[in-house]
Amino acid sequence: MSRRIKLVEQDQLLKKIAKLESMCDQLQSEMRYLDQLLVEVGFEEGLKTLKAAAIELIDKKKNPET
């Protein structure tokens, strides 16, 4: 493989990495914001509490007698 092709591939990989890092940053910001909103509406620990409540509801739906 020529040096020029390797440089092009490396450049493409660096661009993909930058795009993924940007997406990750955006998702982390959205998760922090959602967590904050959940705390404000009464989920004491935000996403953690919401997840636990959802699991509990699913369990009750699967096993209504317990």
PDB file of N, CA, C, O and CB in Angstrom:
ATOM      1  N   MET A   1       0.853  -1.168   0.000  1.00  0.00           N
ATOM      2  CA  MET A   1       0.000   0.000   0.000  1.00  0.00           C
ATOM      3  C   MET A   1       0.902   1.235   0.000  1.00  0.00           C
ATOM      4  O   MET A   1       1.890   1.306   0.731  1.00  0.00           O
ATOM      5  CB  MET A   1      -0.972  -0.004   1.227  1.00  0.00           C
ATOM      6  N   SER A   2       0.541   2.182  -0.821  1.00  0.00           N
ATOM      7  CA  SER A   2       1.393   3.362  -0.929  1.00  0.00           C
ATOM      8  C   SER A   2       1.235   4.257   0.295  1.00  0.00           C
ATOM      9  O   SER A   2       0.236   4.208   1.012  1.00  0.00           O
ATOM     10  CB  SER A   2       1.065   4.146  -2.205  1.00  0.00           C
ATOM     11  N   ARG A   3       2.238   5.057   0.497  1.00  0.00           N
ATOM     12  CA  ARG A   3       2.238   5.993   1.633  1.00  0.00           C
ATOM     13  C   ARG A   3       1.074   6.969   1.523  1.00  0.00           C
ATOM     14  O   ARG A   3       0.471   7.338   2.531  1.00  0.00           O
ATOM     15  CB  ARG A   3       3.574   6.767   1.703  1.00  0.00           C
ATOM     16  N   ARG A   4       0.761   7.383   0.312  1.00  0.00           N
ATOM     17  CA  ARG A   4      -0.324   8.342   0.085  1.00  0.00           C
ATOM     18  C   ARG A   4      -1.674   7.743   0.490  1.00  0.00           C
ATOM     19  O   ARG A   4      -2.489   8.419   1.118  1.00  0.00           O
ATOM     20  CB  ARG A   4      -0.359   8.775  -1.395  1.00  0.00           C
ATOM     21  N   ILE A   5      -1.906   6.496   0.138  1.00  0.00           N
ATOM     22  CA  ILE A   5      -3.165   5.832   0.501  1.00  0.00           C
ATOM     23  C   ILE A   5      -3.263   5.698   2.018  1.00  0.00           C
ATOM     24  O   ILE A   5      -4.329   5.908   2.597  1.00  0.00           O
ATOM     25  CB  ILE A   5      -3.267   4.435  -0.174  1.00  0.00           C
ATOM     26  N   LYS A   6      -2.152   5.350   2.657  1.00  0.00           N
ATOM     27  CA  LYS A   6      -2.157   5.226   4.118  1.00  0.00           C
ATOM     28  C   LYS A   6      -2.503   6.555   4.772  1.00  0.00           C
ATOM     29  O   LYS A   6      -3.247   6.593   5.753  1.00  0.00           O
ATOM     30  CB  LYS A   6      -0.794   4.729   4.623  1.00  0.00           C
ATOM     31  N   LEU A   7      -1.964   7.650   4.231  1.00  0.00           N
ATOM     32  CA  LEU A   7      -2.254   8.968   4.790  1.00  0.00           C
ATOM     33  C   LEU A   7      -3.726   9.329   4.610  1.00  0.00           C
ATOM     34  O   LEU A   7      -4.338   9.919   5.501  1.00  0.00           O
ATOM     35  CB  LEU A   7      -1.368  10.032   4.136  1.00  0.00           C
ATOM     36  N   VAL A   8      -4.291   8.974   3.461  1.00  0.00           N
ATOM     37  CA  VAL A   8      -5.714   9.237   3.215  1.00  0.00           C
ATOM     38  C   VAL A   8      -6.560   8.427   4.187  1.00  0.00           C
ATOM     39  O   VAL A   8      -7.505   8.953   4.775  1.00  0.00           O
ATOM     40  CB  VAL A   8      -6.097   8.896   1.749  1.00  0.00           C
ATOM     41  N   GLU A   9      -6.228   7.151   4.362  1.00  0.00           N
ATOM     42  CA  GLU A   9      -6.977   6.308   5.300  1.00  0.00           C
ATOM     43  C   GLU A   9      -6.852   6.834   6.724  1.00  0.00           C
ATOM     44  O   GLU A   9      -7.825   6.846   7.478  1.00  0.00           O
ATOM     45  CB  GLU A   9      -6.482   4.856   5.231  1.00  0.00           C
ATOM     46  N   GLN A  10      -5.652   7.267   7.082  1.00  0.00           N
ATOM     47  CA  GLN A  10      -5.441   7.811   8.421  1.00  0.00           C
ATOM     48  C   GLN A  10      -6.277   9.074   8.605  1.00  0.00           C
ATOM     49  O   GLN A  10      -6.884   9.269   9.659  1.00  0.00           O
ATOM     50  CB  GLN A  10      -3.942   8.113   8.661  1.00  0.00           C
ATOM     51  N   ASP A  11      -6.311   9.924   7.594  1.00  0.00           N
ATOM     52  CA  ASP A  11      -7.104  11.147   7.663  1.00  0.00           C
ATOM     53  C   ASP A  11      -8.590  10.819   7.820  1.00  0.00           C
ATOM     54  O   ASP A  11      -9.290  11.462   8.602  1.00  0.00           O
ATOM     55  CB  ASP A  11      -6.877  12.006   6.408  1.00  0.00           C
ATOM     56  N   GLN A  12      -9.070   9.821   7.078  1.00  0.00           N
ATOM     57  CA  GLN A  12     -10.471   9.410   7.184  1.00  0.00           C
ATOM     58  C   GLN A  12     -10.776   8.869   8.578  1.00  0.00           C
ATOM     59  O   GLN A  12     -11.828   9.157   9.147  1.00  0.00           O
ATOM     60  CB  GLN A  12     -10.801   8.350   6.123  1.00  0.00           C
ATOM     61  N   LEU A  13      -9.855   8.090   9.117  1.00  0.00           N
ATOM     62  CA  LEU A  13     -10.052   7.549  10.464  1.00  0.00           C
ATOM     63  C   LEU A  13     -10.079   8.659  11.507  1.00  0.00           C
ATOM     64  O   LEU A  13     -10.888   8.623  12.434  1.00  0.00           O
ATOM     65  CB  LEU A  13      -8.949   6.542  10.801  1.00  0.00           C
ATOM     66  N   LEU A  14      -9.203   9.636  11.360  1.00  0.00           N
ATOM     67  CA  LEU A  14      -9.182  10.759  12.301  1.00  0.00           C
ATOM     68  C   LEU A  14     -10.484  11.552  12.234  1.00  0.00           C
ATOM     69  O   LEU A  14     -10.985  12.013  13.260  1.00  0.00           O
ATOM     70  CB  LEU A  14      -7.987  11.683  12.010  1.00  0.00           C
ATOM     71  N   LYS A  15     -11.033  11.712  11.032  1.00  0.00           N
ATOM     72  CA  LYS A  15     -12.312  12.413  10.886  1.00  0.00           C
ATOM     73  C   LYS A  15     -13.437  11.618  11.541  1.00  0.00           C
ATOM     74  O   LYS A  15     -14.309  12.192  12.192  1.00  0.00           O
ATOM     75  CB  LYS A  15     -12.630  12.657   9.396  1.00  0.00           C
ATOM     76  N   LYS A  16     -13.416  10.303  11.369  1.00  0.00           N
ATOM     77  CA  LYS A  16     -14.433   9.458  12.003  1.00  0.00           C
ATOM     78  C   LYS A  16     -14.327   9.532  13.522  1.00  0.00           C
ATOM     79  O   LYS A  16     -15.338   9.606  14.220  1.00  0.00           O
ATOM     80  CB  LYS A  16     -14.293   8.000  11.534  1.00  0.00           C
ATOM     81  N   ILE A  17     -13.098   9.513  14.026  1.00  0.00           N
ATOM     82  CA  ILE A  17     -12.886   9.615  15.474  1.00  0.00           C
ATOM     83  C   ILE A  17     -13.433  10.934  15.990  1.00  0.00           C
ATOM     84  O   ILE A  17     -14.119  10.967  17.012  1.00  0.00           O
ATOM     85  CB  ILE A  17     -11.389   9.484  15.822  1.00  0.00           C
ATOM     86  N   ALA A  18     -13.135  12.021  15.292  1.00  0.00           N
ATOM     87  CA  ALA A  18     -13.618  13.339  15.707  1.00  0.00           C
ATOM     88  C   ALA A  18     -15.143  13.376  15.714  1.00  0.00           C
ATOM     89  O   ALA A  18     -15.748  13.943  16.624  1.00  0.00           O
ATOM     90  CB  ALA A  18     -13.064  14.435  14.778  1.00  0.00           C
ATOM     91  N   LYS A  19     -15.765  12.772  14.700  1.00  0.00           N
ATOM     92  CA  LYS A  19     -17.227  12.744  14.633  1.00  0.00           C
ATOM     93  C   LYS A  19     -17.803  11.934  15.790  1.00  0.00           C
ATOM     94  O   LYS A  19     -18.781  12.347  16.414  1.00  0.00           O
ATOM     95  CB  LYS A  19     -17.695  12.157  13.290  1.00  0.00           C
ATOM     96  N   LEU A  20     -17.197  10.780  16.076  1.00  0.00           N
ATOM     97  CA  LEU A  20     -17.669   9.944  17.182  1.00  0.00           C
ATOM     98  C   LEU A  20     -17.487  10.638  18.525  1.00  0.00           C
ATOM     99  O   LEU A  20     -18.351  10.540  19.396  1.00  0.00           O
ATOM    100  CB  LEU A  20     -16.936   8.608  17.187  1.00  0.00           C
ATOM    101  N   GLU A  21     -16.366  11.339  18.699  1.00  0.00           N
ATOM    102  CA  GLU A  21     -16.148  12.077  19.946  1.00  0.00           C
ATOM    103  C   GLU A  21     -17.199  13.163  20.112  1.00  0.00           C
ATOM    104  O   GLU A  21     -17.698  13.388  21.215  1.00  0.00           O
ATOM    105  CB  GLU A  21     -14.737  12.696  19.974  1.00  0.00           C
ATOM    106  N   SER A  22     -17.536  13.833  19.021  1.00  0.00           N
ATOM    107  CA  SER A  22     -18.562  14.873  19.062  1.00  0.00           C
ATOM    108  C   SER A  22     -19.918  14.279  19.421  1.00  0.00           C
ATOM    109  O   SER A  22     -20.647  14.835  20.242  1.00  0.00           O
ATOM    110  CB  SER A  22     -18.643  15.602  17.713  1.00  0.00           C
ATOM    111  N   MET A  23     -20.253  13.156  18.808  1.00  0.00           N
ATOM    112  CA  MET A  23     -21.518  12.487  19.117  1.00  0.00           C
ATOM    113  C   MET A  23     -21.556  12.051  20.575  1.00  0.00           C
ATOM    114  O   MET A  23     -22.585  12.183  21.238  1.00  0.00           O
ATOM    115  CB  MET A  23     -21.727  11.274  18.197  1.00  0.00           C
ATOM    116  N   CYS A  24     -20.451  11.537  21.069  1.00  0.00           N
ATOM    117  CA  CYS A  24     -20.368  11.097  22.464  1.00  0.00           C
ATOM    118  C   CYS A  24     -20.585  12.278  23.405  1.00  0.00           C
ATOM    119  O   CYS A  24     -21.329  12.174  24.380  1.00  0.00           O
ATOM    120  CB  CYS A  24     -19.002  10.429  22.746  1.00  0.00           C
ATOM    121  N   ASP A  25     -19.931  13.403  23.109  1.00  0.00           N
ATOM    122  CA  ASP A  25     -20.099  14.600  23.932  1.00  0.00           C
ATOM    123  C   ASP A  25     -21.554  15.057  23.943  1.00  0.00           C
ATOM    124  O   ASP A  25     -22.091  15.422  24.989  1.00  0.00           O
ATOM    125  CB  ASP A  25     -19.197  15.730  23.422  1.00  0.00           C
ATOM    126  N   GLN A  26     -22.188  15.032  22.767  1.00  0.00           N
ATOM    127  CA  GLN A  26     -23.578  15.457  22.664  1.00  0.00           C
ATOM    128  C   GLN A  26     -24.488  14.527  23.466  1.00  0.00           C
ATOM    129  O   GLN A  26     -25.377  14.987  24.182  1.00  0.00           O
ATOM    130  CB  GLN A  26     -24.019  15.497  21.193  1.00  0.00           C
ATOM    131  N   LEU A  27     -24.266  13.224  23.344  1.00  0.00           N
ATOM    132  CA  LEU A  27     -25.082  12.263  24.092  1.00  0.00           C
ATOM    133  C   LEU A  27     -24.881  12.405  25.596  1.00  0.00           C
ATOM    134  O   LEU A  27     -25.838  12.308  26.364  1.00  0.00           O
ATOM    135  CB  LEU A  27     -24.750  10.837  23.659  1.00  0.00           C
ATOM    136  N   GLN A  28     -23.642  12.636  26.016  1.00  0.00           N
ATOM    137  CA  GLN A  28     -23.385  12.827  27.444  1.00  0.00           C
ATOM    138  C   GLN A  28     -24.100  14.069  27.960  1.00  0.00           C
ATOM    139  O   GLN A  28     -24.653  14.057  29.059  1.00  0.00           O
ATOM    140  CB  GLN A  28     -21.876  12.937  27.710  1.00  0.00           C
ATOM    141  N   SER A  29     -24.091  15.134  27.175  1.00  0.00           N
ATOM    142  CA  SER A  29     -24.793  16.359  27.570  1.00  0.00           C
ATOM    143  C   SER A  29     -26.290  16.109  27.688  1.00  0.00           C
ATOM    144  O   SER A  29     -26.926  16.561  28.641  1.00  0.00           O
ATOM    145  CB  SER A  29     -24.524  17.486  26.560  1.00  0.00           C
ATOM    146  N   GLU A  30     -26.851  15.391  26.723  1.00  0.00           N
ATOM    147  CA  GLU A  30     -28.279  15.076  26.761  1.00  0.00           C
ATOM    148  C   GLU A  30     -28.618  14.214  27.975  1.00  0.00           C
ATOM    149  O   GLU A  30     -29.644  14.432  28.619  1.00  0.00           O
ATOM    150  CB  GLU A  30     -28.702  14.359  25.472  1.00  0.00           C
ATOM    151  N   MET A  31     -27.774  13.248  28.292  1.00  0.00           N
ATOM    152  CA  MET A  31     -28.015  12.380  29.451  1.00  0.00           C
ATOM    153  C   MET A  31     -27.959  13.182  30.748  1.00  0.00           C
ATOM    154  O   MET A  31     -28.784  12.982  31.639  1.00  0.00           O
ATOM    155  CB  MET A  31     -26.985  11.232  29.493  1.00  0.00           C
ATOM    156  N   ARG A  32     -26.988  14.089  30.856  1.00  0.00           N
ATOM    157  CA  ARG A  32     -26.905  14.927  32.060  1.00  0.00           C
ATOM    158  C   ARG A  32     -28.150  15.799  32.198  1.00  0.00           C
ATOM    159  O   ARG A  32     -28.689  15.960  33.293  1.00  0.00           O
ATOM    160  CB  ARG A  32     -25.638  15.811  32.020  1.00  0.00           C
ATOM    161  N   TYR A  33     -28.600  16.361  31.076  1.00  0.00           N
ATOM    162  CA  TYR A  33     -29.792  17.211  31.100  1.00  0.00           C
ATOM    163  C   TYR A  33     -31.032  16.403  31.482  1.00  0.00           C
ATOM    164  O   TYR A  33     -31.830  16.838  32.313  1.00  0.00           O
ATOM    165  CB  TYR A  33     -30.000  17.883  29.732  1.00  0.00           C
ATOM    166  N   LEU A  34     -31.189  15.236  30.880  1.00  0.00           N
ATOM    167  CA  LEU A  34     -32.318  14.367  31.210  1.00  0.00           C
ATOM    168  C   LEU A  34     -32.275  13.970  32.680  1.00  0.00           C
ATOM    169  O   LEU A  34     -33.307  13.965  33.350  1.00  0.00           O
ATOM    170  CB  LEU A  34     -32.315  13.112  30.319  1.00  0.00           C
ATOM    171  N   ASP A  35     -31.098  13.639  33.184  1.00  0.00           N
ATOM    172  CA  ASP A  35     -30.936  13.281  34.591  1.00  0.00           C
ATOM    173  C   ASP A  35     -31.379  14.437  35.485  1.00  0.00           C
ATOM    174  O   ASP A  35     -32.074  14.232  36.480  1.00  0.00           O
ATOM    175  CB  ASP A  35     -29.469  12.900  34.890  1.00  0.00           C
ATOM    176  N   GLN A  36     -30.974  15.643  35.121  1.00  0.00           N
ATOM    177  CA  GLN A  36     -31.343  16.835  35.881  1.00  0.00           C
ATOM    178  C   GLN A  36     -32.858  17.045  35.864  1.00  0.00           C
ATOM    179  O   GLN A  36     -33.457  17.345  36.897  1.00  0.00           O
ATOM    180  CB  GLN A  36     -30.629  18.073  35.315  1.00  0.00           C
ATOM    181  N   LEU A  37     -33.470  16.890  34.700  1.00  0.00           N
ATOM    182  CA  LEU A  37     -34.925  17.045  34.606  1.00  0.00           C
ATOM    183  C   LEU A  37     -35.652  16.020  35.465  1.00  0.00           C
ATOM    184  O   LEU A  37     -36.634  16.346  36.132  1.00  0.00           O
ATOM    185  CB  LEU A  37     -35.381  16.918  33.153  1.00  0.00           C
ATOM    186  N   LEU A  38     -35.172  14.793  35.449  1.00  0.00           N
ATOM    187  CA  LEU A  38     -35.808  13.741  36.246  1.00  0.00           C
ATOM    188  C   LEU A  38     -35.723  14.044  37.738  1.00  0.00           C
ATOM    189  O   LEU A  38     -36.676  13.799  38.478  1.00  0.00           O
ATOM    190  CB  LEU A  38     -35.159  12.388  35.952  1.00  0.00           C
ATOM    191  N   VAL A  39     -34.601  14.569  38.177  1.00  0.00           N
ATOM    192  CA  VAL A  39     -34.465  14.954  39.589  1.00  0.00           C
ATOM    193  C   VAL A  39     -35.477  16.053  39.912  1.00  0.00           C
ATOM    194  O   VAL A  39     -36.120  16.024  40.962  1.00  0.00           O
ATOM    195  CB  VAL A  39     -33.009  15.438  39.900  1.00  0.00           C
ATOM    196  N   GLU A  40     -35.613  17.013  39.013  1.00  0.00           N
ATOM    197  CA  GLU A  40     -36.534  18.130  39.240  1.00  0.00           C
ATOM    198  C   GLU A  40     -37.993  17.689  39.310  1.00  0.00           C
ATOM    199  O   GLU A  40     -38.795  18.323  39.996  1.00  0.00           O
ATOM    200  CB  GLU A  40     -36.372  19.157  38.144  1.00  0.00           C
ATOM    201  N   VAL A  41     -38.349  16.606  38.608  1.00  0.00           N
ATOM    202  CA  VAL A  41     -39.749  16.153  38.648  1.00  0.00           C
ATOM    203  C   VAL A  41     -39.992  15.081  39.701  1.00  0.00           C
ATOM    204  O   VAL A  41     -41.091  14.535  39.787  1.00  0.00           O
ATOM    205  CB  VAL A  41     -40.160  15.623  37.291  1.00  0.00           C
ATOM    206  N   GLY A  42     -38.967  14.774  40.509  1.00  0.00           N
ATOM    207  CA  GLY A  42     -39.207  13.901  41.650  1.00  0.00           C
ATOM    208  C   GLY A  42     -38.473  12.578  41.688  1.00  0.00           C
ATOM    209  O   GLY A  42     -38.605  11.837  42.662  1.00  0.00           O
ATOM    210  N   PHE A  43     -37.715  12.260  40.674  1.00  0.00           N
ATOM    211  CA  PHE A  43     -36.907  11.039  40.729  1.00  0.00           C
ATOM    212  C   PHE A  43     -35.613  11.400  41.459  1.00  0.00           C
ATOM    213  O   PHE A  43     -34.715  12.024  40.893  1.00  0.00           O
ATOM    214  CB  PHE A  43     -36.616  10.453  39.275  1.00  0.00           C
ATOM    215  N   GLU A  44     -35.540  10.997  42.717  1.00  0.00           N
ATOM    216  CA  GLU A  44     -34.486  11.449  43.627  1.00  0.00           C
ATOM    217  C   GLU A  44     -33.075  11.346  43.047  1.00  0.00           C
ATOM    218  O   GLU A  44     -32.265  12.258  43.209  1.00  0.00           O
ATOM    219  CB  GLU A  44     -34.553  10.658  44.894  1.00  0.00           C
ATOM    220  N   GLU A  45     -32.786  10.235  42.372  1.00  0.00           N
ATOM    221  CA  GLU A  45     -31.449  10.048  41.799  1.00  0.00           C
ATOM    222  C   GLU A  45     -31.483  10.063  40.271  1.00  0.00           C
ATOM    223  O   GLU A  45     -30.621   9.474  39.619  1.00  0.00           O
ATOM    224  CB  GLU A  45     -30.843   8.732  42.291  1.00  0.00           C
ATOM    225  N   GLY A  46     -32.469  10.731  39.712  1.00  0.00           N
ATOM    226  CA  GLY A  46     -32.541  10.895  38.268  1.00  0.00           C
ATOM    227  C   GLY A  46     -32.720   9.591  37.514  1.00  0.00           C
ATOM    228  O   GLY A  46     -33.611   8.798  37.820  1.00  0.00           O
ATOM    229  N   LEU A  47     -31.859   9.378  36.520  1.00  0.00           N
ATOM    230  CA  LEU A  47     -31.964   8.192  35.664  1.00  0.00           C
ATOM    231  C   LEU A  47     -31.896   6.895  36.451  1.00  0.00           C
ATOM    232  O   LEU A  47     -32.583   5.926  36.126  1.00  0.00           O
ATOM    233  CB  LEU A  47     -30.869   8.206  34.625  1.00  0.00           C
ATOM    234  N   LYS A  48     -31.069   6.877  37.482  1.00  0.00           N
ATOM    235  CA  LYS A  48     -30.931   5.663  38.293  1.00  0.00           C
ATOM    236  C   LYS A  48     -32.271   5.286  38.921  1.00  0.00           C
ATOM    237  O   LYS A  48     -32.661   4.119  38.910  1.00  0.00           O
ATOM    238  CB  LYS A  48     -29.862   5.861  39.393  1.00  0.00           C
ATOM    239  N   THR A  49     -32.966   6.270  39.464  1.00  0.00           N
ATOM    240  CA  THR A  49     -34.258   6.026  40.094  1.00  0.00           C
ATOM    241  C   THR A  49     -35.320   5.669  39.057  1.00  0.00           C
ATOM    242  O   THR A  49     -36.151   4.792  39.290  1.00  0.00           O
ATOM    243  CB  THR A  49     -34.696   7.251  40.895  1.00  0.00           C
ATOM    244  N   LEU A  50     -35.290   6.346  37.920  1.00  0.00           N
ATOM    245  CA  LEU A  50     -36.240   6.036  36.846  1.00  0.00           C
ATOM    246  C   LEU A  50     -36.059   4.604  36.359  1.00  0.00           C
ATOM    247  O   LEU A  50     -37.034   3.885  36.143  1.00  0.00           O
ATOM    248  CB  LEU A  50     -36.070   7.017  35.673  1.00  0.00           C
ATOM    249  N   LYS A  51     -34.819   4.201  36.191  1.00  0.00           N
ATOM    250  CA  LYS A  51     -34.532   2.833  35.741  1.00  0.00           C
ATOM    251  C   LYS A  51     -35.070   1.814  36.751  1.00  0.00           C
ATOM    252  O   LYS A  51     -35.692   0.823  36.368  1.00  0.00           O
ATOM    253  CB  LYS A  51     -33.005   2.634  35.540  1.00  0.00           C
ATOM    254  N   ALA A  52     -34.832   2.062  38.023  1.00  0.00           N
ATOM    255  CA  ALA A  52     -35.313   1.144  39.064  1.00  0.00           C
ATOM    256  C   ALA A  52     -36.836   1.075  39.064  1.00  0.00           C
ATOM    257  O   ALA A  52     -37.411  -0.003  39.214  1.00  0.00           O
ATOM    258  CB  ALA A  52     -34.803   1.582  40.451  1.00  0.00           C
ATOM    259  N   ALA A  53     -37.491   2.225  38.896  1.00  0.00           N
ATOM    260  CA  ALA A  53     -38.956   2.248  38.869  1.00  0.00           C
ATOM    261  C   ALA A  53     -39.487   1.489  37.656  1.00  0.00           C
ATOM    262  O   ALA A  53     -40.471   0.756  37.763  1.00  0.00           O
ATOM    263  CB  ALA A  53     -39.474   3.698  38.854  1.00  0.00           C
ATOM    264  N   ALA A  54     -38.850   1.660  36.521  1.00  0.00           N
ATOM    265  CA  ALA A  54     -39.280   0.957  35.304  1.00  0.00           C
ATOM    266  C   ALA A  54     -39.125  -0.550  35.464  1.00  0.00           C
ATOM    267  O   ALA A  54     -40.009  -1.311  35.069  1.00  0.00           O
ATOM    268  CB  ALA A  54     -38.473   1.443  34.086  1.00  0.00           C
ATOM    269  N   ILE A  55     -38.015  -0.982  36.036  1.00  0.00           N
ATOM    270  CA  ILE A  55     -37.786  -2.414  36.264  1.00  0.00           C
ATOM    271  C   ILE A  55     -38.833  -2.971  37.218  1.00  0.00           C
ATOM    272  O   ILE A  55     -39.350  -4.069  37.008  1.00  0.00           O
ATOM    273  CB  ILE A  55     -36.368  -2.661  36.826  1.00  0.00           C
ATOM    274  N   GLU A  56     -39.141  -2.221  38.256  1.00  0.00           N
ATOM    275  CA  GLU A  56     -40.156  -2.660  39.219  1.00  0.00           C
ATOM    276  C   GLU A  56     -41.525  -2.799  38.552  1.00  0.00           C
ATOM    277  O   GLU A  56     -42.238  -3.773  38.796  1.00  0.00           O
ATOM    278  CB  GLU A  56     -40.242  -1.670  40.396  1.00  0.00           C
ATOM    279  N   LEU A  57     -41.892  -1.837  37.717  1.00  0.00           N
ATOM    280  CA  LEU A  57     -43.177  -1.910  37.010  1.00  0.00           C
ATOM    281  C   LEU A  57     -43.228  -3.097  36.058  1.00  0.00           C
ATOM    282  O   LEU A  57     -44.253  -3.773  35.966  1.00  0.00           O
ATOM    283  CB  LEU A  57     -43.431  -0.618  36.235  1.00  0.00           C
ATOM    284  N   ILE A  58     -42.146  -3.355  35.359  1.00  0.00           N
ATOM    285  CA  ILE A  58     -42.086  -4.503  34.444  1.00  0.00           C
ATOM    286  C   ILE A  58     -42.224  -5.801  35.220  1.00  0.00           C
ATOM    287  O   ILE A  58     -42.951  -6.703  34.805  1.00  0.00           O
ATOM    288  CB  ILE A  58     -40.767  -4.500  33.642  1.00  0.00           C
ATOM    289  N   ASP A  59     -41.522  -5.899  36.358  1.00  0.00           N
ATOM    290  CA  ASP A  59     -41.617  -7.103  37.193  1.00  0.00           C
ATOM    291  C   ASP A  59     -43.045  -7.321  37.690  1.00  0.00           C
ATOM    292  O   ASP A  59     -43.545  -8.445  37.682  1.00  0.00           O
ATOM    293  CB  ASP A  59     -40.656  -7.003  38.387  1.00  0.00           C
ATOM    294  N   LYS A  60     -43.697  -6.239  38.124  1.00  0.00           N
ATOM    295  CA  LYS A  60     -45.080  -6.357  38.605  1.00  0.00           C
ATOM    296  C   LYS A  60     -46.020  -6.773  37.478  1.00  0.00           C
ATOM    297  O   LYS A  60     -46.971  -7.523  37.699  1.00  0.00           O
ATOM    298  CB  LYS A  60     -45.551  -5.027  39.216  1.00  0.00           C
ATOM    299  N   LYS A  61     -45.752  -6.287  36.282  1.00  0.00           N
ATOM    300  CA  LYS A  61     -46.582  -6.652  35.134  1.00  0.00           C
ATOM    301  C   LYS A  61     -46.407  -8.128  34.782  1.00  0.00           C
ATOM    302  O   LYS A  61     -47.367  -8.804  34.411  1.00  0.00           O
ATOM    303  CB  LYS A  61     -46.235  -5.774  33.921  1.00  0.00           C
ATOM    304  N   LYS A  62     -45.175  -8.622  34.900  1.00  0.00           N
ATOM    305  CA  LYS A  62     -44.893 -10.029  34.597  1.00  0.00           C
ATOM    306  C   LYS A  62     -45.426 -10.955  35.681  1.00  0.00           C
ATOM    307  O   LYS A  62     -45.869 -12.067  35.392  1.00  0.00           O
ATOM    308  CB  LYS A  62     -43.392 -10.244  34.427  1.00  0.00           C
ATOM    309  N   ASN A  63     -45.383 -10.493  36.939  1.00  0.00           N
ATOM    310  CA  ASN A  63     -45.798 -11.307  38.090  1.00  0.00           C
ATOM    311  C   ASN A  63     -46.829 -10.537  38.912  1.00  0.00           C
ATOM    312  O   ASN A  63     -46.499 -10.044  39.990  1.00  0.00           O
ATOM    313  CB  ASN A  63     -44.571 -11.694  38.974  1.00  0.00           C
ATOM    314  N   PRO A  64     -48.052 -10.423  38.439  1.00  0.00           N
ATOM    315  CA  PRO A  64     -49.045  -9.597  39.134  1.00  0.00           C
ATOM    316  C   PRO A  64     -49.421 -10.097  40.526  1.00  0.00           C
ATOM    317  O   PRO A  64     -49.927  -9.317  41.332  1.00  0.00           O
ATOM    318  CB  PRO A  64     -50.277  -9.511  38.307  1.00  0.00           C
ATOM    319  N   GLU A  65     -49.191 -11.360  40.830  1.00  0.00           N
ATOM    320  CA  GLU A  65     -49.588 -11.898  42.132  1.00  0.00           C
ATOM    321  C   GLU A  65     -48.610 -11.541  43.248  1.00  0.00           C
ATOM    322  O   GLU A  65     -48.951 -11.707  44.419  1.00  0.00           O
ATOM    323  CB  GLU A  65     -49.721 -13.397  42.043  1.00  0.00           C
ATOM    324  N   THR A  66     -47.414 -11.058  42.933  1.00  0.00           N
ATOM    325  CA  THR A  66     -46.436 -10.755  43.993  1.00  0.00           C
ATOM    326  C   THR A  66     -46.488  -9.324  44.424  1.00  0.00           C
ATOM    327  O   THR A  66     -45.729  -8.917  45.303  1.00  0.00           O
ATOM    328  CB  THR A  66     -45.046 -11.078  43.538  1.00  0.00           C
TER     329      THR A  66
END
